[in-house]
Amino acid sequence: MKRRQALIAIVLSTTVSLIAAELALRAFSPRRTYLALTDAYPAMFDASDTLPYRLRPNYSGRLASSEFDTGITINAQGYRGAAFTAQKGDARRLLVIGDSFTFGWGVNDDETYPAVVERLLLSGSPPRRVEVINAGFAACYSPDTYYLYLKNEGLALNPDAIVVGVFIGNDLDSENAFENEWLETDAGGLPVRIRNAHTQVLDHYWVPRRIPVRYRIPIASRSHVFQGMVDIWWELAPKIKAWLPGVATIVYASSQDAPEDRVPYNYRFRYAERTESVFARVKTLLRAMHRLASEKGIPIYFMVIPEQSQLAPHVYAGLPADVDKPQRELAAFFDAEGMNYLDLQPWLRERGSLRRLYIPGDGHFTVEGNRLAAERLTAYLQQEWLSHEFGGSRLRP
């Protein structure tokens, strides 16, 4: 009888202790549970047969982190910002294609650079009757999806001009450069159907395609105590291995990267074969977008968006890094192809610091970064596009 009472007491005390620990962790030191897999993005996605995802029409919600808390509105057409009609009337329609920088990650709807461009053009002297459509994320997040979106959907909006934002950070060679799979290609080798190999849309969330075992265990997957124990194990595991005979040297040696290995692929003095391959693919896609627009008589402009470390070269001090190399590579390509482009890097370097222009720990444009990008893009469009002819059914390229 006493043994049974002792066992019950142990079970109860353990249960109470676990509940107390669970509540304490949730309140003061939350762990990444299964529910956190959906925290990276709001429930603003729909599945797609041709692209990794679509933006969810008529979605309204908030995007929050330790650095920002912003509102997101997806209109009935599946684009961020105010709704628009198929018939554009007498306004000139500018379609802006790009990834999360164009979408405006970390800022409100009216603070994205496409939204600011529209306001600047409408309030300019003389005012321009221009409607700007923000296709950031509507075209997903990489050059292959930009191309496929433009071909299948973007041109159907009958834009008078197109801007494609090319982000140095991951539109070229990055850790995620090979995560998209081309499930089907056309006779010219260009994508017809694309999916992401690692992530998928589930209940309107953008989540991993392969959920780790720690998040597949019922109840435990949502327990902060259990996930905390797993985190501790992952932190201790390398040290435990290092203590084992014959392993310490191997573990130590594998953790010592060569200097070049600490430099992102895009900034290395000599591009590896993988980087050359990615650049070749991106150039093919940019060329294809230019061709699609030119066949319709639509001017298209490529805007190069610098990564935050390119405004602070000292980040790679002492390492074999050339942070300006991607811009030179793209400039040489655009010039050789006769394609119009705008490089934001010099403008942003002159007018803002890293802290002012990029969200700390996040890497996207702040409100100030979006504003400066919009000012430069507006001036460029005034000169290269709107100054040719403002009137008639089609502007000259």
C-alpha positions in Angstrom: 0.0 0.0 0.0 2.8 2.4 0.9 4.6 1.5 -2.3 1.5 2.3 -4.3 1.1 5.7 -2.5 4.7 6.5 -3.1 4.4 5.7 -6.8 1.3 7.9 -7.0 3.1 10.7 -5.2 6.0 10.4 -7.6 3.7 10.5 -10.7 1.8 13.4 -9.3 4.8 15.4 -8.4 6.5 14.7 -11.7 3.3 15.7 -13.6 3.0 18.9 -11.6 6.7 19.7 -12.1 6.4 19.1 -15.9 3.3 21.3 -16.1 5.0 24.0 -14.1 8.1 23.7 -16.3 6.0 23.8 -19.5 4.2 26.9 -18.4 7.4 28.6 -17.3 9.1 27.9 -20.6 6.2 29.1 -22.6 6.1 32.3 -20.6 9.8 33.1 -20.3 11.8 31.0 -22.7 9.6 29.5 -25.4 11.1 26.7 -27.5 10.5 26.1 -31.2 7.6 23.6 -31.2 5.6 22.2 -34.1 3.4 25.3 -34.1 6.5 27.4 -34.6 7.0 25.7 -38.0 4.2 28.0 -39.2 5.6 31.1 -37.5 8.0 32.1 -40.3 5.2 33.2 -42.6 1.5 34.1 -41.9 -1.3 31.9 -43.4 -1.2 33.9 -46.6 -0.5 31.2 -49.2 -2.4 28.9 -51.6 -1.1 25.9 -53.4 -0.3 26.2 -57.1 0.0 23.7 -59.9 2.8 25.6 -61.7 4.5 27.6 -59.0 5.7 26.8 -55.4 2.8 28.8 -54.1 0.3 31.7 -54.7 -0.6 34.5 -52.4 -4.0 33.9 -50.8 -6.6 36.3 -52.2 -8.4 38.5 -49.7 -6.0 37.7 -46.9 -5.5 40.2 -44.1 -3.2 39.7 -41.1 -0.1 40.7 -39.3 3.6 39.8 -39.7 5.5 40.1 -36.4 9.0 39.4 -35.1 11.2 40.9 -32.4 12.1 43.7 -34.9 8.7 44.6 -36.4 5.0 44.2 -36.3 3.3 45.0 -39.6 0.0 44.6 -41.4 -0.4 42.6 -44.6 -3.3 42.9 -47.0 -3.6 40.6 -50.1 -6.2 41.9 -52.5 -8.8 39.9 -54.4 -6.4 39.4 -57.3 -3.7 37.8 -55.0 -1.3 40.8 -54.8 -0.2 42.9 -51.9 -1.9 46.2 -51.6 -5.0 47.9 -52.9 -7.2 46.1 -55.4 -7.1 46.9 -59.1 -9.3 46.1 -62.1 -8.5 44.3 -65.2 -9.2 47.4 -67.2 -6.6 50.1 -66.2 -8.3 53.0 -67.8 -6.1 56.0 -68.8 -3.5 55.2 -66.1 -0.1 53.7 -67.1 0.3 50.3 -65.3 3.7 49.4 -63.9 4.2 45.8 -62.8 6.9 45.2 -60.2 8.1 41.6 -59.9 10.4 40.3 -57.2 10.8 38.4 -53.9 10.3 39.4 -50.3 12.2 42.8 -50.8 9.6 43.7 -53.4 6.7 42.3 -51.3 7.9 44.5 -48.5 8.8 42.0 -45.7 8.9 43.8 -42.4 7.0 47.0 -43.5 3.3 47.9 -43.9 1.4 47.8 -47.2 1.9 51.5 -47.9 5.6 51.4 -47.0 6.8 48.9 -49.6 9.0 50.4 -52.4 6.3 49.7 -55.1 3.7 51.6 -53.0 6.1 54.5 -52.5 6.9 54.7 -56.2 3.2 55.0 -57.0 2.8 57.9 -54.5 5.9 59.7 -55.8 4.7 59.4 -59.4 1.2 60.6 -58.5 2.5 63.5 -56.5 5.3 64.5 -58.8 5.6 67.6 -61.0 4.0 67.0 -63.4 1.9 64.2 -61.7 1.9 60.9 -63.6 -1.2 58.8 -63.8 0.6 55.5 -63.0 -0.8 52.4 -61.3 1.8 50.2 -59.6 1.1 46.5 -59.0 3.3 44.9 -56.4 3.9 41.3 -57.6 6.5 40.6 -54.9 5.8 37.0 -53.7 3.0 36.8 -56.2 5.8 35.8 -58.5 7.3 33.8 -55.6 10.9 34.4 -54.8 13.5 33.5 -57.5 14.3 34.2 -61.1 12.8 31.0 -62.4 9.5 31.8 -60.8 9.7 35.4 -61.9 9.9 34.2 -65.5 7.1 31.6 -65.2 4.8 34.1 -63.5 5.5 36.8 -66.1 4.8 34.4 -68.9 1.6 32.9 -67.5 0.1 35.8 -65.5 2.1 39.0 -65.5 1.7 39.8 -69.2 -2.0 39.1 -68.9 -2.3 42.2 -66.7 -1.3 44.3 -69.8 1.4 46.4 -68.1 2.9 49.4 -69.8 6.3 48.7 -68.2 7.8 46.1 -66.0 10.4 46.2 -63.2 12.1 43.1 -62.0 13.9 43.2 -58.7 17.0 41.0 -58.6 18.3 40.5 -55.1 22.0 39.7 -54.8 21.5 37.7 -51.6 19.6 34.7 -52.9 18.5 35.4 -56.5 22.0 34.4 -57.6 24.0 31.6 -55.9 23.1 31.1 -52.2 22.4 28.1 -50.0 18.9 27.9 -51.4 19.9 28.2 -55.0 19.0 24.6 -55.8 15.8 24.2 -53.8 13.5 24.7 -56.7 12.8 21.7 -59.0 11.7 22.2 -62.6 9.1 19.4 -62.9 8.5 20.2 -66.5 10.3 22.2 -69.2 9.5 23.4 -72.7 11.4 22.8 -75.9 13.8 25.6 -75.0 14.6 24.2 -71.6 12.7 26.8 -69.7 10.4 25.9 -66.8 6.8 25.1 -67.2 6.1 23.8 -63.7 8.2 24.5 -60.6 8.0 23.3 -57.1 10.1 23.8 -54.0 11.9 20.6 -53.0 12.0 21.4 -49.3 8.8 23.3 -48.5 5.1 23.2 -49.3 1.8 24.9 -48.6 -0.2 23.3 -45.8 -3.4 24.9 -44.5 -2.2 28.2 -46.1 1.1 28.0 -44.3 4.5 27.7 -45.9 6.0 24.7 -44.0 8.8 22.1 -44.5 8.0 19.3 -46.8 9.8 16.9 -44.5 8.8 17.6 -40.9 11.6 16.6 -38.5 10.9 13.6 -36.2 10.9 15.9 -33.1 7.8 17.6 -34.5 6.0 14.4 -35.6 5.6 12.9 -32.1 2.1 13.5 -30.7 1.9 15.9 -27.7 5.7 16.1 -27.5 5.8 18.0 -30.8 3.9 20.8 -29.0 5.8 20.5 -25.7 8.2 23.3 -24.8 9.9 21.0 -22.2 10.5 18.2 -24.8 11.7 20.6 -27.4 14.0 22.2 -24.9 15.5 18.8 -24.0 16.1 18.2 -27.7 17.8 21.6 -28.1 20.0 20.8 -25.2 21.0 17.5 -26.7 21.9 19.1 -30.0 24.1 21.6 -28.2 25.8 18.9 -26.2 26.2 16.3 -28.9 29.3 17.8 -30.6 31.0 18.2 -27.2 30.2 14.6 -26.2 31.6 13.4 -29.5 34.7 15.4 -29.0 35.3 13.7 -25.6 35.3 10.3 -27.2 38.7 8.8 -28.0 39.8 9.1 -31.6 37.0 11.6 -32.5 38.3 14.9 -31.0 40.7 15.6 -33.8 38.2 14.8 -36.5 35.5 17.1 -34.9 38.0 19.9 -34.5 39.4 19.6 -38.0 35.9 19.6 -39.6 34.9 22.8 -37.8 37.8 24.8 -39.2 36.6 26.2 -42.5 39.0 27.5 -45.0 38.9 31.3 -45.3 37.1 31.1 -48.7 34.5 28.8 -47.3 33.4 31.6 -44.9 32.7 33.9 -47.9 29.3 33.6 -49.6 29.4 32.0 -53.1 28.5 35.3 -54.8 31.5 37.2 -53.4 34.4 34.7 -54.0 37.3 35.8 -56.1 37.0 32.7 -58.2 33.5 31.4 -58.8 33.1 27.6 -58.3 31.5 25.5 -61.0 28.2 25.6 -59.1 28.2 29.4 -59.0 29.0 29.6 -62.7 26.2 27.2 -63.4 23.7 29.2 -61.3 24.7 32.5 -62.9 24.3 31.0 -66.4 20.8 29.8 -65.5 19.8 33.1 -64.0 21.1 34.9 -67.1 19.1 32.6 -69.3 15.9 33.4 -67.3 16.5 37.2 -67.3 17.1 37.0 -71.1 13.8 35.1 -71.5 11.9 37.7 -69.5 13.4 40.4 -71.6 12.3 38.6 -74.7 8.8 38.1 -73.5 8.4 41.8 -72.7 10.1 42.9 -75.9 7.8 40.7 -78.1 4.8 42.7 -76.5 6.6 46.0 -77.0 6.7 46.5 -73.2 9.8 48.1 -71.7 11.4 46.0 -68.9 13.9 47.2 -66.4 16.0 45.1 -64.0 16.7 46.6 -60.6 19.7 45.1 -58.7 19.1 45.1 -55.0 22.2 44.8 -52.8 22.6 42.5 -49.8 23.1 44.3 -46.5 26.8 43.2 -46.2 27.5 45.0 -49.5 27.0 48.2 -47.7 29.4 47.2 -45.0 32.4 45.5 -46.7 34.3 45.4 -43.4 32.1 42.3 -42.6 34.6 40.3 -44.7 37.7 42.1 -43.7 40.7 39.8 -43.9 38.8 37.3 -46.0 39.2 36.7 -49.8 35.9 38.4 -50.6 34.9 40.8 -53.5 31.5 42.1 -52.4 31.1 44.2 -55.6 31.7 41.2 -58.0 28.0 40.2 -58.5 27.1 43.7 -59.6 30.0 43.8 -62.1 29.0 40.4 -63.5 25.3 41.5 -63.9 26.3 44.9 -65.4 28.5 43.2 -68.0 25.7 40.8 -68.9 23.0 43.6 -69.1 25.3 45.8 -71.2 26.2 42.9 -73.6 22.5 42.0 -74.0 21.3 45.6 -74.4 19.0 45.3 -71.4 18.0 48.2 -69.2 19.1 48.0 -65.5 19.4 50.0 -62.4 21.9 49.2 -59.6 20.8 50.4 -56.2 24.1 49.8 -54.5 25.9 53.1 -55.2 22.8 55.1 -54.3 22.2 53.3 -51.0 25.9 53.4 -50.0 26.0 57.1 -50.3 22.7 57.8 -48.5 22.3 55.4 -45.7 24.0 53.2 -43.1 23.5 49.5 -42.7 21.5 50.1 -39.5 19.1 52.5 -41.1 18.4 50.7 -44.3 18.2 47.0 -43.3 16.2 45.4 -40.5 18.8 44.1 -37.8 19.0 40.4 -37.8 16.6 40.1 -40.6 18.3 41.6 -43.7 15.3 43.2 -45.4 14.8 46.8 -46.1 13.5 49.0 -43.3 11.0 51.8 -44.0 13.9 54.0 -44.8 15.5 51.4 -47.1 12.2 51.1 -49.1 11.9 54.8 -49.3 15.4 55.4 -50.7 15.0 52.5 -53.2 11.7 54.0 -54.3 13.2 57.4 -54.8 16.0 56.1 -57.0 13.6 53.9 -59.0 11.2 56.7 -59.5 13.9 59.0 -60.8 15.1 56.2 -63.1 11.6 55.6 -64.5 11.0 59.3 -65.0 14.1 59.4 -67.2 14.1 56.0 -68.9 10.3 55.4 -69.3 8.0 58.2 -68.7 10.0 60.9 -70.4 9.6 59.2 -73.8 5.9 59.7 -74.2 3.1 59.9 -71.7 0.1 59.3 -73.8 -1.2 56.9 -76.5 -1.9 53.2 -76.2 1.7 52.1 -75.7 4.8 53.8 -74.5 7.9 53.4 -76.6 10.6 51.1 -75.0 
